[in-house]
Amino acid sequence: MNVLAIGASRNIGYYASLRLLAAGCNVVFMLRSPSIFDSDNAIQTYVQSGKAHLLKGDALVQSDVKHAWEETLTHGAVDLVLFSVGGTPSFSVTKGFVISPANLVTHSLMNVLCTISTQSPQPKLVTISSAGLTPSSHAQIPLLLKPIYLLLNIPHKDKMGAERAISHIAGWPWPESNGEPESDIMGERWMEKEGLPAAGTFKNVLVIRPALLTDGECKADKAREGKVGYRVKDGDFVAWSVSRKDVAHFVADAVLNRWTEYQNKCVSIAY
């Protein structure tokens, strides 16, 4: 499997990429600072073996993303795009957690979608979103966690924009109760952007909505035979948390072993 990983310098994208590399995949990492892996022995082992490739680029710059597609295609057809872009938020007393730019995830994803390879079959696309974005999803958040999610309002508007873009190209219904993301998130006349797949023409996608993320261990690696250590369901359900390593476990399992089960879906994951 030939993989383009965007936003995989750390957290879910990083852990998922390590699992894909361990399974024999070729992974091209698009990184703002490739030097971040200079002292990472695990990644360097795969670089030396020719399985991992470190490419400098910024997902906010469309020409950089186009170049990443081109470089990945030199290793064969692109089988998977793993999109896990997410900024490190700062805290504002008046606004809660904020990221810069405020549409970091949406803008980056739009760059990916507008430069996506026109190969056949379409590459798989996995994006990491969040629980609690939409009214129906927020209603499932445990009461004690709701104040935390309120503080995440600005980053969640950004991830809502990313989900809106995916729902458009996949042809999923967008409930009126969700509202339309504002133009400062999506951009003006975003549906008309050059290169964006037409509505309903890109079905090879999986959106993952993790519960509140933790830095805990991967429970799936220690689960008893026949168990996975976490729950995955279509839509939303009441849930507290899940570790980034367990989400990464699911990403690798879904794309390597269970794609027909999860293709063209938005799923939630939690303990």
C-alpha positions as CSV (number, residue, x, y, z in Angstrom):
1,M,0.0,0.0,0.0
2,N,1.3,3.4,-1.0
3,V,0.3,6.1,1.6
4,L,0.4,9.9,1.7
5,A,0.3,11.0,5.3
6,I,-0.5,14.7,6.0
7,G,-0.4,15.9,9.6
8,A,1.4,12.8,10.8
9,S,4.3,14.3,12.6
10,R,2.7,13.3,15.9
11,N,-0.4,11.9,17.6
12,I,-2.9,9.8,15.7
13,G,-1.3,10.3,12.3
14,Y,2.1,9.4,13.6
15,Y,1.0,6.3,15.5
16,A,-1.1,5.1,12.5
17,S,1.7,5.6,10.1
18,L,4.0,3.5,12.3
19,R,1.5,0.7,12.1
20,L,1.2,1.0,8.4
21,L,5.0,0.9,8.0
22,A,5.2,-2.1,10.2
23,A,2.7,-3.8,7.9
24,G,4.9,-3.2,4.9
25,C,3.3,0.0,3.5
26,N,5.2,2.8,1.8
27,V,4.5,6.1,3.6
28,V,5.3,9.6,2.3
29,F,5.2,12.0,5.2
30,M,4.4,15.6,4.2
31,L,6.0,17.7,7.0
32,R,6.6,21.4,7.6
33,S,9.8,20.4,9.3
34,P,11.2,17.0,8.3
35,S,13.9,17.5,10.9
36,I,11.3,16.6,13.5
37,F,12.1,13.0,12.8
38,D,15.9,13.4,12.9
39,S,16.2,11.7,16.3
40,D,13.2,9.3,15.8
41,N,14.9,5.9,15.6
42,A,11.7,4.1,14.5
43,I,11.1,6.5,11.6
44,Q,14.7,6.6,10.6
45,T,14.8,2.8,10.4
46,Y,12.0,2.9,7.8
47,V,13.7,5.9,6.0
48,Q,16.9,3.8,5.6
49,S,15.0,0.8,4.4
50,G,13.3,3.0,1.7
51,K,9.7,2.6,3.1
52,A,9.4,6.0,4.7
53,H,9.9,9.3,2.8
54,L,10.1,12.7,4.4
55,L,8.9,15.5,2.2
56,K,9.0,19.2,3.2
57,G,5.7,21.0,2.6
58,D,2.9,23.0,4.2
59,A,-0.7,21.7,3.9
60,L,-1.9,25.3,3.9
61,V,-0.1,25.8,0.6
62,Q,-1.9,24.2,-2.3
63,S,1.2,23.9,-4.5
64,D,3.0,22.0,-1.7
65,V,0.1,19.6,-1.4
66,K,0.1,19.1,-5.2
67,H,3.8,18.4,-5.1
68,A,3.1,15.8,-2.3
69,W,0.7,14.0,-4.5
70,E,3.2,14.0,-7.4
71,E,6.0,12.7,-5.2
72,T,3.8,9.9,-3.7
73,L,2.8,8.9,-7.2
74,T,6.4,8.2,-8.0
75,H,6.1,5.1,-5.8
76,G,3.0,3.9,-7.6
77,A,-0.7,4.6,-7.4
78,V,-1.7,6.3,-4.2
79,D,-3.7,3.8,-2.1
80,L,-4.4,5.9,0.9
81,V,-4.4,9.5,2.1
82,L,-4.2,9.8,5.9
83,F,-5.3,13.3,6.8
84,S,-4.8,14.1,10.5
85,V,-4.0,17.8,10.4
86,G,-4.7,19.5,13.7
87,G,-3.1,22.6,15.3
88,T,-1.8,23.0,18.8
89,P,-4.4,25.3,20.4
90,S,-3.7,28.2,22.7
91,F,-6.1,29.3,25.4
92,S,-7.9,32.6,25.5
93,V,-9.9,33.7,28.5
94,T,-12.6,35.2,26.3
95,K,-12.6,32.6,23.5
96,G,-11.5,29.4,25.0
97,F,-9.1,27.3,22.9
98,V,-8.1,28.9,19.6
99,I,-5.9,27.8,16.7
100,S,-4.2,29.8,14.0
101,P,-5.4,30.1,11.3
102,A,-8.9,29.5,12.5
103,N,-9.6,27.3,9.4
104,L,-6.4,25.3,9.6
105,V,-8.0,21.9,9.1
106,T,-10.6,22.9,6.6
107,H,-8.2,24.9,4.4
108,S,-5.6,22.1,4.5
109,L,-8.2,19.5,3.6
110,M,-9.6,21.6,0.8
111,N,-6.1,21.8,-0.7
112,V,-5.9,18.0,-0.5
113,L,-9.3,17.6,-2.2
114,C,-8.6,20.1,-4.9
115,T,-5.4,18.4,-5.9
116,I,-6.5,14.8,-5.4
117,S,-5.2,12.3,-7.9
118,T,-7.7,11.4,-10.6
119,Q,-6.4,7.9,-10.8
120,S,-8.7,4.9,-10.9
121,P,-9.5,3.4,-8.5
122,Q,-9.8,6.4,-6.2
123,P,-7.4,6.5,-3.3
124,K,-8.8,5.8,0.1
125,L,-9.2,9.0,2.2
126,V,-9.2,8.8,6.0
127,T,-9.8,12.0,8.0
128,I,-9.7,12.5,11.8
129,S,-12.5,14.7,13.1
130,S,-14.0,14.9,16.6
131,A,-17.1,14.0,18.6
132,G,-19.3,16.8,19.7
133,L,-19.2,18.9,16.5
134,T,-22.9,18.8,15.4
135,P,-25.9,19.3,17.5
136,S,-26.8,15.6,17.4
137,S,-23.2,14.7,18.3
138,H,-22.9,17.3,21.1
139,A,-26.1,15.9,22.6
140,Q,-24.3,12.6,23.2
141,I,-21.4,14.2,25.2
142,P,-21.6,13.3,28.9
143,L,-22.8,16.2,31.0
144,L,-19.5,16.5,32.9
145,L,-17.5,16.9,29.6
146,K,-19.8,19.5,28.0
147,P,-17.8,22.5,29.5
148,I,-14.6,21.2,27.9
149,Y,-16.3,20.9,24.5
150,L,-17.7,24.4,24.9
151,L,-14.1,25.7,25.3
152,L,-13.2,23.8,22.0
153,N,-15.8,25.7,20.1
154,I,-13.4,27.5,17.7
155,P,-11.3,24.4,16.7
156,H,-14.6,22.5,16.4
157,K,-16.0,25.0,13.9
158,D,-12.9,24.3,11.8
159,K,-13.4,20.5,12.0
160,M,-17.1,21.0,11.2
161,G,-15.9,22.8,8.0
162,A,-13.8,19.7,7.1
163,E,-16.8,17.4,7.6
164,R,-18.9,19.7,5.4
165,A,-16.4,19.4,2.6
166,I,-16.3,15.6,2.9
167,S,-20.1,15.3,3.0
168,H,-20.2,17.3,-0.2
169,I,-17.8,15.2,-2.3
170,A,-19.2,12.0,-0.8
171,G,-22.8,13.0,-1.4
172,W,-23.9,12.6,2.2
173,P,-26.9,14.5,3.4
174,W,-26.1,17.6,5.5
175,P,-28.8,18.1,8.1
176,E,-30.3,21.6,8.3
177,S,-29.8,21.5,12.0
178,N,-26.0,21.5,11.5
179,G,-26.1,24.9,9.8
180,E,-23.6,25.9,7.1
181,P,-20.0,26.7,8.3
182,E,-19.2,30.4,7.9
183,S,-17.3,31.7,4.9
184,D,-14.2,32.5,7.0
185,I,-13.9,28.7,7.5
186,M,-14.9,27.4,4.1
187,G,-13.9,30.3,1.8
188,E,-16.2,32.1,-0.6
189,R,-18.1,29.9,-3.1
190,W,-16.1,26.9,-1.9
191,M,-18.2,24.3,-3.8
192,E,-16.9,25.9,-7.0
193,K,-13.2,25.6,-6.2
194,E,-11.2,24.3,-9.1
195,G,-10.3,20.7,-8.7
196,L,-12.8,19.9,-6.0
197,P,-14.5,16.6,-6.8
198,A,-18.2,17.1,-7.8
199,A,-20.9,16.4,-5.3
200,G,-21.3,12.7,-4.7
201,T,-18.4,11.5,-6.8
202,F,-15.9,10.6,-4.1
203,K,-17.1,7.7,-2.0
204,N,-13.8,6.1,-0.9
205,V,-13.7,8.0,2.4
206,L,-13.8,7.3,6.1
207,V,-14.4,10.1,8.7
208,I,-13.5,9.2,12.2
209,R,-14.9,11.0,15.2
210,P,-12.9,10.2,18.4
211,A,-14.2,10.9,21.8
212,L,-12.1,13.1,24.1
213,L,-8.5,12.1,23.2
214,T,-6.0,11.0,25.8
215,D,-2.3,10.0,25.7
216,G,-3.0,6.6,27.2
217,E,-1.7,3.2,26.1
218,C,-3.2,1.2,23.2
219,K,-5.7,-1.0,24.9
220,A,-6.3,-2.9,21.7
221,D,-2.8,-4.3,21.8
222,K,-3.5,-5.9,25.2
223,A,-7.1,-6.9,24.6
224,R,-8.1,-10.5,24.8
225,E,-8.5,-12.5,21.6
226,G,-11.6,-11.5,19.8
227,K,-11.8,-8.1,21.5
228,V,-10.4,-4.7,20.4
229,G,-10.5,-2.6,23.5
230,Y,-12.6,0.2,22.0
231,R,-16.0,0.7,20.4
232,V,-16.7,1.9,16.8
233,K,-20.2,2.7,15.6
234,D,-21.8,4.6,12.8
235,G,-23.0,8.0,13.9
236,D,-22.8,9.1,17.5
237,F,-23.0,7.5,20.9
238,V,-22.5,8.4,24.5
239,A,-18.8,8.2,25.2
240,W,-16.1,9.6,27.5
241,S,-12.6,9.2,26.0
242,V,-10.3,7.2,23.8
243,S,-6.5,7.2,23.5
244,R,-4.8,8.5,20.4
245,K,-2.9,5.1,20.1
246,D,-6.2,3.2,20.0
247,V,-7.6,5.5,17.3
248,A,-4.4,4.8,15.3
249,H,-4.9,1.1,15.8
250,F,-8.4,1.4,14.3
251,V,-7.1,3.5,11.4
252,A,-4.6,0.8,10.4
253,D,-7.1,-2.0,11.0
254,A,-9.8,-0.3,8.9
255,V,-7.6,0.5,5.9
256,L,-5.7,-2.8,5.9
257,N,-8.4,-5.3,6.8
258,R,-11.9,-3.9,6.9
259,W,-12.2,-1.2,4.3
260,T,-15.4,-2.6,2.8
261,E,-17.0,-2.4,6.2
262,Y,-16.1,1.3,6.8
263,Q,-15.9,2.8,3.4
264,N,-18.1,5.8,2.8
265,K,-18.9,6.2,6.5
266,C,-18.6,8.6,9.4
267,V,-17.9,6.6,12.6
268,S,-17.4,7.4,16.3
269,I,-14.7,5.7,18.4
270,A,-14.5,5.5,22.2
271,Y,-14.1,3.1,25.1
